[in-house]
Amino acid sequence: MPLSDIEIAQRARLRRITELAHERLGIADTHLVPYGHYKAKIDLGYLDTLRDRPDGKLVLVTAISPTPAGEGKTTTTVGLGDALNHIGKKALIALREPSLGPVLGMKGGAAGGGYAQVVPMDEINLHFTGDFAAIALANNLLAAALDNHVHHGNALDIDVRRISWKRVMDMNDRALRQITAGLGGPGNGYPRQDGFDIVAASEVMAIFCLATSLADLKARLGRIVVAETRDRRQVTAADLNVHGAMTVLLKDALAPNLVQTLENNPAILHGGPFANIAHGCNSIIATQAALKLGDYVVTEAGFGADLGAEKFVDIKCRKTGVRPACTVLVATVRALKYHGGVPSNALNQEDLAALGRGLANLERHVRNLREVFGLPCVVSINHFIADTDAELALLHARVEALGVPVVTARHWAEGGRGAMDLAHEVVRQCDGPAPALRFAYDDSTPLWEKMRTLAQTVYGAADIGATADVKAHVQRLQEAGYGHYPICVAKTQYSFSTDAALRGAPSGHVINVRDVRLAAGAEFVVMVCGDIMTMPGLPAVPAAEQIDLDEHGHVIGLF
């Protein structure tokens, strides 16, 4: 019987992280803060000493629109990093940290799978080094200070009907989406409607991942808008004078985390925003550190290229100046058949017609990467044992007809050696002329038109729509001086539309903008579309029901 992911991870021979860091990256143990034997934080002061080093080549891994069949984006990121080291390149990977919500819910972890994983897998997928807890505490300190200010006289004249800052927790809990706070009489504050988001959707998480230093972190935290006064003036975290304390809570967390792959190659994991409700990229500090420490850096952006890669380009690249040399678009035969209409229980059966129909999804993602963003693209087919020769031949032929290189990779079963062909192709692409990266819209484009441009050029929509109140909110933000901000679309990851059931590459639909949120510290505007929720719920049978400890105290049932 095949080993589970956690069984593979628990049988791995890990190296002490201090030894690995010194041997592979030249980092002395005095610049590390170990969390046990196999994970550590890299000192921010040490990273400052690397500023004059040249940057390595950045490879962005993205994917087709997600399906229940799975695509393997993180697995491919890990496998490609291992494969680049196999062919003699000094390569690192830079990933996001997993959220406990999906780990205990339905999506699973974010440490890869099979023989392409980062380890210690169980610790990474659970509490890790406590970064999520620190982000939640900083977020909730601000929420507590806000309600406390109102309770003790409200000197800022905050309108309790216009408080926008929510509390967060790192768990899927639909019952907390909308709550009433302050019940129980005058001693407990003023009753008002409130709610929770998941930590990955917090603006503090976004700021954490976009800040370039502790000073930048504090400045961004201070700009967070939490409410409005009765005469519609904005109230910020700096007005409440807690942004310094928030920075203190985050100071240790801001140092990036160093771990390793199953093949003992270095990996940096830091930050964890979701791409369907946030900007979906690991921290810029982690990316920049990896670029100074390696000749090749493989990173990923969450969910499909329409969400993750778009935000990587239009937010992260725009704000920080990082530039991918190459992109890898991950797909599976199974997922493409699902996009072609095959039900989940029939994906192991050969179906060339459905595969042909489903390829429309891959083709649109390829077009977006190349024509909208100007990035070279390699299609990586994450191999499953049920894939037939005929299906792989059809897939290769259709992708090659687009003028795009395509590689079948077997890293899940074979580790880095199974992705060596992909590694050689990625190196070939990176050795070519530097791509002329393009953004989907200009800074000067008004906010509403930025959203329309994305909907029409990336999602294939006919137009966008919203209620009069939402449109008025967008216009107020435009007039208040936020029109130059990029937008961060919160939308279902399962479709180019806002209807998760519309597979393939739907066209002509209307993207409905349900809500608009200002993230002044992160410096973007969130457009909440369709029925997407920023606090997910647990499925009927959550993954938590399978997780336990065995008689030896080892975690079991974790994937």
LINRAFEN-V902862 format. One record per pair of residues at least 6 apart in sequence whose ideal C-beta (glycine too) atoms are under 8 Angstrom apart, sorted by the first residue. I is the first residue (numbers start at 0). GAP is how many residues later the second one is. D is the distance in whole Angstrom. If there is no record, write none. Layout:
I,GAP,D  I,GAP,D
//
This chain:
2,8,7  3,555,6  4,104,8  4,106,8  4,107,8  4,108,5  4,109,7  4,112,7  4,116,7  4,553,8  4,554,4  5,115,6  5,116,6  5,549,7  5,550,7  5,551,8  5,552,5  5,553,6  7,106,7  7,107,6  7,109,7  7,254,7  8,102,8  8,108,6  8,110,5  8,111,7  8,112,4  8,113,7  8,253,7  9,111,8  9,112,8  9,544,7  11,105,8  11,107,5  11,250,5  12,251,8  13,23,8  13,24,5  13,105,6  13,106,7  13,246,7  13,250,7  14,23,8  14,245,7  14,249,5  15,21,5  15,22,7  16,15,7  16,17,6  16,20,7  16,21,5  16,22,6  16,23,5  16,241,6  16,242,7  16,243,7  17,11,4  17,14,6  17,16,6  17,22,7  19,240,6  19,244,6  19,246,6  20,6,4  20,8,7  20,11,6  20,19,7  20,21,8  20,237,6  20,245,7  21,6,6  21,7,7  23,241,7  23,242,5  24,67,8  24,241,6  24,268,5  24,269,8  26,15,7  26,19,7  26,231,8  26,266,8  30,11,7  30,12,5  30,14,8  30,15,4  31,8,4  31,9,7  31,10,6  31,11,7  31,226,7  32,7,6  32,8,4  32,10,7  32,219,8  32,222,7  33,6,4  34,6,7  34,94,5  34,222,8  35,87,8  37,81,7  37,82,5  37,85,8  37,221,7  37,222,7  38,81,7  38,84,7  38,85,8  38,89,7  38,90,6  38,218,6  38,219,7  38,220,5  39,217,7  39,218,5  40,88,6  40,211,7  40,214,4  40,215,7  40,216,6  40,217,7  41,213,6  41,214,5  41,215,8  41,216,6  41,226,8  41,247,6  42,212,6  43,169,8  43,170,7  43,210,7  43,211,5  43,241,8  46,209,8  46,238,7  46,241,8  46,242,5  46,245,8  49,239,7  49,242,4  49,243,7  50,241,8  52,239,5  54,233,8  54,236,4  54,237,7  55,34,8  55,36,8  55,234,8  55,235,5  55,236,8  55,237,8  55,238,5  55,239,5  55,240,6  55,241,5  56,238,7  56,239,5  56,240,7  56,268,4  56,269,7  56,373,4  57,229,7  57,233,6  57,239,5  57,241,7  57,264,6  57,265,7  57,266,5  57,267,6  58,21,7  58,237,6  58,238,7  58,239,5  58,240,7  58,265,7  58,266,7  58,267,5  58,268,7  58,269,6  58,367,6  58,371,7  59,239,6  59,240,7  59,241,6  59,249,7  59,252,6  59,264,4  59,266,7  59,267,5  59,268,7  59,315,8  60,12,6  60,15,6  60,16,5  60,19,7  60,237,6  60,238,7  60,239,4  60,240,8  60,266,8  60,267,5  60,269,6  61,11,7  61,238,7  61,239,5  61,242,7  61,243,4  61,246,6  61,247,4  61,250,8  61,265,6  61,266,7  61,267,6  61,268,7  61,303,8  61,307,7  62,8,5  62,10,4  62,240,7  62,241,6  62,242,7  62,245,8  62,266,7  62,267,4  62,268,7  62,302,8  63,7,6  63,240,6  63,241,7  63,265,7  63,266,7  63,267,5  63,271,6  63,272,7  63,275,7  63,297,5  63,298,5  63,301,6  64,238,8  64,239,4  64,241,7  64,274,7  64,296,5  64,300,8  64,428,7  64,429,6  64,430,6  64,431,7  64,438,8  65,237,6  65,238,6  65,269,8  65,427,5  65,428,6  66,267,8  66,268,4  66,271,4  66,272,7  66,427,7  66,436,8  67,270,7  67,276,5  68,263,6  68,265,4  68,266,5  68,268,8  68,269,5  68,275,7  68,278,5  69,262,7  69,264,7  69,265,7  70,259,5  70,260,6  70,261,6  70,264,5  70,311,7  71,41,7  71,258,6  71,260,7  71,310,4  71,340,7  72,227,6  72,257,5  73,21,7  73,36,6  73,37,7  73,38,5  73,39,8  73,226,6  74,37,5  74,38,5  74,39,6  74,41,5  74,42,8  74,307,7  74,336,7  74,337,6  75,40,7  75,252,7  75,254,5  75,304,6  75,306,6  75,333,7  75,335,7  75,343,7  75,346,8  76,16,6  76,18,6  76,35,7  76,221,5  76,222,7  76,223,5  77,15,6  77,17,8  77,34,4  77,38,4  77,39,6  77,40,6  77,183,6  77,189,7  77,333,7  78,33,8  78,37,4  78,330,6  78,332,3  78,333,7  78,336,7  78,337,6  78,339,7  78,340,4  78,343,8  79,13,8  79,218,5  79,248,7  79,300,8  79,329,8  79,331,7  79,339,5  79,342,6  79,343,6  79,346,7  80,10,5  80,11,7  80,12,4  80,180,7  80,184,6  80,186,7  80,217,5  80,335,8  81,34,7  81,179,6  81,180,8  81,181,5  81,183,6  81,329,7  81,333,6  81,334,3  81,337,7  82,328,7  82,333,4  82,334,7  82,335,8  82,336,4  82,337,5  82,339,6  82,340,4  83,7,4  83,212,5  83,214,7  83,339,5  83,342,7  83,343,7  84,6,5  84,178,7  84,180,5  84,331,7  85,330,5  85,331,6  85,334,6  85,337,7  86,333,6  86,336,5  86,337,6  86,340,7  88,206,6  88,207,5  88,334,7  88,338,7  89,204,5  89,205,4  89,206,7  90,174,7  90,203,6  90,204,7  90,205,4  90,206,7  90,207,7  91,173,8  91,174,5  91,175,7  91,176,6  91,198,5  91,201,6  91,202,4  91,204,8  91,205,5  91,206,8  92,25,7  92,168,7  92,172,8  92,174,5  92,175,7  92,197,8  92,204,7  92,205,5  92,206,7  93,173,8  93,174,5  93,175,8  93,176,8  93,188,5  93,192,5  93,193,5  93,196,4  93,203,6  93,204,7  93,205,4  94,15,7  94,23,7  94,172,7  94,173,7  94,174,5  94,187,6  94,204,7  94,205,6  95,14,6  95,173,7  95,174,8  95,175,6  95,176,4  95,177,7  95,184,8  95,185,7  95,186,5  95,204,8  95,206,7  96,13,7  96,27,7  96,31,6  96,34,6  96,35,7  96,160,7  96,172,5  96,173,7  96,174,6  96,175,4  96,185,8  97,11,5  97,12,4  97,13,7  97,26,6  97,27,5  97,30,8  97,174,7  98,11,8  98,33,7  98,71,6  98,99,7  98,100,7  98,101,5  98,173,6  98,175,7  99,26,7  99,32,7  99,70,5  99,71,6  100,69,6  100,70,5  100,71,4  100,97,5  100,98,8  100,99,7  100,435,6  101,6,7  101,7,8  101,8,8  101,70,7  101,434,8  102,6,5  102,22,5  102,23,7  102,440,7  102,455,8  103,67,7  103,68,7  103,434,8  103,438,6  103,439,6  103,440,4  103,443,7  104,67,5  104,431,7  104,433,5  104,434,6  104,437,5  104,438,6  104,439,8  105,432,8  105,433,4  105,436,7  105,437,6  107,435,7  107,451,6  108,12,7  108,15,7  108,16,4  108,449,7  108,450,6  109,14,8  109,15,7  109,162,8  110,6,5  110,7,5  110,8,7  110,10,5  110,13,5  110,14,6  111,6,6  111,149,8  112,299,6  112,446,7  113,297,7  113,298,4  113,299,6  114,147,6  114,296,7  114,297,7  114,298,6  114,299,6  114,300,4  114,303,8  115,145,7  115,146,7  115,295,4  115,296,6  115,299,6  115,300,7  115,303,8  116,144,7  116,145,5  117,6,6  117,141,5  117,142,7  117,143,6  117,144,8  117,149,5  117,151,7  118,140,7  118,141,6  118,142,7  118,143,6  119,139,7  120,437,8  120,438,8  121,433,4  121,436,6  123,135,7  123,145,7  124,433,6  124,434,8  125,429,8  125,432,8  126,6,7  127,129,7  127,141,8  128,124,8  128,128,5  129,123,7  130,77,8  130,122,4  130,126,7  130,139,7  130,140,7  130,141,8  131,38,5  131,67,5  131,140,7  132,37,7  133,115,6  133,116,5  133,118,7  133,119,4  134,33,8  134,64,6  134,67,6  134,69,5  134,70,5  134,73,6  134,115,7  134,118,7  135,32,5  135,33,6  135,34,6  135,63,5  135,66,8  136,112,5  137,66,5  137,83,7  137,108,4  137,111,5  137,112,5  138,28,7  138,29,5  138,60,7  138,63,5  138,64,8  138,65,5  139,27,5  139,28,7  140,101,6  140,104,6  140,105,6  140,108,7  141,23,6  141,62,8  141,82,7  141,84,7  141,95,5  141,98,7  141,100,6  141,104,6  142,22,6  142,23,7  142,24,5  144,95,5  144,97,5  145,12,7  145,17,7  145,19,6  145,80,5  145,81,7  145,94,6  146,34,7  146,35,7  146,42,5  146,43,8  147,41,8  148,6,7  148,7,7  148,9,7  148,91,6  149,8,6  149,10,6  149,39,7  149,40,6  150,38,5  150,39,7  155,73,6  155,79,6  155,83,6  155,84,8  156,72,5  156,73,5  156,74,8  157,69,5  157,70,8  157,71,6  157,77,6  158,68,7  158,69,6  158,70,6  158,71,5  159,30,6  159,32,5  160,31,8  161,65,6  161,66,4  161,70,8  162,29,7  162,31,8  162,63,7  162,64,4  163,61,7  163,62,6  163,63,6  163,64,8  163,353,7  163,354,8  164,59,7  164,61,4  164,62,7  165,28,7  165,29,5  165,30,6  165,31,5  166,27,7  166,28,8  166,29,5  166,30,8  167,28,6  167,29,5  167,30,6  167,31,5  167,33,7  167,34,5  167,36,8  168,7,7  168,27,6  168,29,7  168,30,7  169,28,7  169,29,4  169,30,8  170,27,7  171,26,7  171,363,7  171,364,4  171,365,6  171,366,5  171,370,8  172,23,7  172,362,7  172,364,7  172,365,8  173,359,8  173,361,7  173,362,7  173,363,3  173,364,8  175,19,7  175,20,4  175,359,6  176,18,5  176,19,7  176,356,6  176,358,5  177,15,7  177,16,8  177,17,5  178,14,8  178,15,5  178,16,6  178,17,7  179,11,6  179,12,7  179,13,6  179,14,7  180,8,7  180,10,7  180,11,6  180,12,8  180,13,4  181,6,6  181,7,4  181,8,5  181,9,4  181,10,6  182,8,6  194,340,7  195,339,5  196,337,4  196,338,5  197,76,8  197,79,8  197,336,7  197,337,5  197,338,6  198,6,6  198,73,8  199,72,6  199,73,5  199,74,5  199,77,7  199,78,6  200,72,7  200,73,7  200,76,5  200,77,5  200,289,8  200,333,4  200,334,8  202,21,6  202,316,5  202,318,6  202,319,5  203,17,7  203,20,8  203,42,7  203,46,8  204,66,7  204,67,7  204,68,5  204,73,7  205,67,6  205,72,6  205,73,6  205,282,8  205,313,6  205,315,8  205,316,4  205,318,7  206,10,7  206,13,4  206,14,6  206,17,8  206,314,5  206,315,5  207,9,7  207,42,7  207,45,7  207,46,7  207,63,6  207,75,7  208,61,8  208,62,4  208,64,6  208,70,7  208,72,6  208,73,7  208,74,4  208,75,7  209,10,7  209,69,8  209,73,8  209,74,6  209,105,8  209,106,7  209,109,6  209,110,7  209,312,6  209,313,7  210,6,4  210,9,6  210,43,7  210,72,8  210,73,7  210,74,7  211,72,6  211,73,7  211,76,8  211,108,7  213,33,6  213,37,6  213,40,6  216,30,6  216,33,6  216,37,6  217,25,6  217,26,7  217,28,8  217,29,4  219,301,4  219,302,7  219,303,8  220,16,6  220,22,4  220,25,5  220,26,6  220,300,6  221,14,6  221,15,6  221,16,4  221,21,4  221,299,7  222,13,6  222,14,7  222,15,7  222,297,5  222,298,4  223,12,6  223,13,4  223,19,8  223,295,8  223,296,6  223,297,4  224,9,5  224,10,7  224,11,6  224,293,6  224,295,5  225,9,6  225,10,7  225,11,6  225,14,7  226,7,8  226,8,4  227,6,6  227,7,7  228,6,6  233,246,8  233,286,8  235,284,7  236,6,5  236,9,7  236,284,8  253,29,8  253,31,7  255,12,5  255,13,8  255,14,4  255,27,7  255,29,6  255,30,4  255,33,6  256,11,7  256,12,5  256,13,6  256,29,8  257,8,6  257,9,7  257,10,6  258,7,8  258,8,5  258,9,8  258,10,6  259,6,6  259,7,6  260,6,6  260,155,8  261,153,7  262,152,6  262,153,6  264,151,8  265,27,8  265,28,8  267,14,8  267,18,5  267,21,6  267,22,5  268,13,7  268,17,7  269,12,5  269,13,4  269,15,7  269,16,4  270,10,8  270,11,5  270,12,4  270,15,7  271,10,8  272,6,5  272,7,6  272,8,7  272,29,8  273,6,6  273,28,6  273,29,8  274,6,8  274,26,6  274,27,3  274,28,4  274,32,4  274,33,4  274,36,6  274,218,7  275,26,7  275,27,6  275,31,6  275,214,7  275,215,6  275,216,7  275,217,4  275,256,6  276,213,4  276,255,6  276,256,8  276,257,5  277,210,7  277,212,8  278,32,4  278,36,5  278,37,7  278,209,5  278,243,8  278,245,7  279,21,5  279,22,3  279,23,7  279,27,6  279,28,4  279,31,5  279,32,7  280,6,8  280,18,8  280,20,6  280,21,8  280,27,8  280,30,7  280,31,5  280,34,8  280,35,5  281,17,6  281,18,8  283,32,7  283,35,8  283,36,5  283,38,7  286,10,7  286,12,6  286,29,8  286,33,8  286,35,6  287,32,8  287,34,7  289,7,4  289,9,8  290,6,5  290,31,7  295,130,8  295,131,8  295,134,7  299,8,7  300,6,8  300,7,3  300,8,5  300,10,7  300,11,4  301,6,4  301,191,8  302,190,4  303,61,7  303,189,6  304,22,8  304,24,6  304,60,4  304,63,6  304,64,6  305,59,7  305,62,7  305,152,5  305,153,6  305,190,6  306,182,7  306,184,7  306,186,6  308,18,7  308,59,8  308,60,6  308,64,7  309,58,8  309,63,8  309,130,7  309,144,7  309,148,6  309,179,8  310,177,6  310,178,8  311,12,8  312,60,5  312,62,8  312,124,7  312,126,6  312,127,7  313,125,5  313,126,6  313,127,7  313,172,5  313,173,8  314,171,5  314,173,6  314,209,6  315,6,7  316,6,6  316,7,8  316,120,6  316,122,8  317,121,6  317,125,8  317,168,6  318,167,8  318,204,7  322,111,7  322,112,8  322,114,5  323,51,6  323,111,7  323,113,7  324,51,8  324,104,7  324,105,4  324,109,7  324,110,7  325,49,7  325,50,5  325,51,8  325,52,7  325,100,6  325,103,4  325,104,5  325,109,8  326,42,5  326,48,5  326,49,7  326,50,5  326,51,7  327,49,8  327,50,5  327,51,8  327,52,5  327,94,7  327,98,7  328,33,7  328,36,6  328,37,6  328,40,7  328,48,6  328,49,7  328,50,5  328,51,7  329,50,5  329,52,6  330,31,5  330,48,6  330,49,7  330,50,6  330,51,7  330,64,8  331,49,7  331,50,5  331,51,8  331,52,6  331,55,8  332,22,6  332,48,7  332,51,7  332,53,8  332,54,5  332,58,5  332,59,7  332,62,6  333,13,4  333,14,8  333,50,6  333,52,7  333,53,8  334,23,8  335,19,5  335,22,4  335,23,6  335,25,7  335,26,6  335,59,7  336,10,6  336,14,6  336,17,5  336,18,5  336,21,6  337,6,7  337,9,6  337,20,7  337,165,7  338,18,7  338,19,3  338,20,8  338,21,7  338,22,4  338,164,5  338,165,5  339,11,7  339,13,7  339,14,3  339,15,6  339,16,7  339,17,4  339,18,3  339,19,8  339,163,8  339,164,7  340,13,6  340,16,6  340,17,8  340,162,7  340,163,8  341,7,8  341,9,6  341,12,5  341,16,8  346,39,8  347,38,4  349,38,5  349,40,6  349,41,6  351,38,6  351,39,6  351,42,6  354,36,6  354,39,6  354,40,7  355,38,7  355,42,7  356,147,7  357,145,7  357,146,6  358,36,7  358,39,5  359,144,5  359,145,4  360,135,8  360,142,7  360,143,5  360,144,5  361,17,7  361,37,7  362,35,8  362,39,7  362,142,7  363,96,7  363,132,7  363,141,4  365,11,6  365,13,7  365,33,8  365,36,6  365,38,6  367,89,8  367,90,5  368,6,5  368,8,5  369,6,7  369,7,6  369,34,8  371,66,7  371,68,6  371,85,6  371,86,6  372,64,7  372,65,6  372,66,8  372,67,7  373,61,6  373,62,5  373,63,6  373,64,4  374,60,5  374,62,7  375,53,5  375,56,7  375,59,6  376,27,6  377,26,7  377,27,5  377,28,7  377,29,7  377,44,7  377,47,5  377,48,6  377,51,6  378,20,5  378,25,6  378,26,7  378,27,4  378,28,7  379,26,8  379,27,6  379,29,5  379,39,8  379,42,5  380,6,8  380,11,7  380,14,6  380,15,8  380,25,7  380,26,7  380,27,4  380,28,7  381,27,6  381,29,8  381,30,7  382,25,5  382,26,6  382,27,5  382,29,7  382,30,7  382,35,8  384,28,8  391,16,6  394,11,7  395,10,5  395,12,8  398,7,4  399,6,6  404,20,5  404,24,8  406,14,5  406,15,5  406,18,6  407,13,8  408,9,6  408,10,4  408,12,7  408,13,5  409,8,3  409,9,7  410,7,4  410,8,4  410,11,8  411,6,7  415,7,8  439,10,8  439,13,6  439,14,6  439,17,6  439,18,6  440,8,7  440,9,5  440,12,5  440,13,7  440,45,8  442,41,5  442,43,8  443,39,8  443,40,7  444,8,7  445,32,6  445,37,6  446,27,5  446,30,6  446,31,5  446,35,7  446,36,6  446,38,7  446,40,6  446,78,6  447,16,8  447,23,7  447,26,5  447,27,8  447,30,8  449,36,7  449,37,5  450,13,6  450,36,6  450,38,7  450,60,8  450,62,6  450,76,5  451,11,7  451,12,5  453,33,7  453,35,6  454,6,4  454,8,7  454,9,5  454,56,4  455,6,7  455,7,7  457,38,8  458,37,5  458,38,7  458,50,8  458,52,6  459,36,5  459,45,6  459,46,7  459,47,4  459,48,8  459,49,8  460,35,8  460,36,7  460,46,8  460,47,7  460,48,5  460,49,6  460,50,5  461,45,8  461,46,5  461,47,7  461,48,6  462,47,5  462,48,8  463,46,7  463,47,5  463,48,7  463,49,6  464,45,5  464,46,7  464,47,5  464,48,7  465,8,8  465,46,7  465,47,4  465,48,7  469,43,6  469,44,7  469,45,7  469,46,6  472,43,5  473,39,8  473,42,5  473,51,8  476,6,7  476,39,7  476,41,6  476,48,6  481,36,6  481,38,7  481,43,6  484,38,6  484,39,5  484,40,5  485,37,8  485,38,5  485,39,8  486,37,6  486,38,5  486,39,7  486,40,5  487,31,7  487,34,8  487,36,5  487,37,7  487,38,5  487,39,7  488,37,8  488,38,5  488,40,6  489,36,6  489,37,7  489,38,4  489,39,6  489,42,5  489,44,7  490,7,6  490,20,7  490,38,4  490,39,6  490,41,6  491,6,6  491,7,7  491,8,4  491,38,6  491,39,8  491,40,6  493,6,4  493,7,8  493,9,8  494,6,7  494,7,5  494,8,7  494,11,7  495,6,7  495,9,6  495,10,6  495,13,8  496,9,5  496,12,4  496,14,7  497,11,8  497,13,6  497,14,6  497,31,5  497,32,3  497,33,7  497,34,8  498,7,8  498,10,7  498,31,7  501,7,7  510,18,6  510,19,8  511,17,6  511,18,6  512,14,5  512,15,7  512,16,6  513,14,5  513,15,6  513,16,7  513,17,7  514,12,8  514,13,4  515,9,7  515,10,7  515,11,6  515,12,7  516,8,7  516,9,4  516,11,7  517,7,6  517,8,8  518,6,7  518,7,6  527,6,7  537,6,8  542,16,8  545,11,4  546,8,7  546,9,7  546,10,4  546,11,5  547,7,8  547,8,5  547,9,6  548,6,6  548,7,7  549,6,5
//
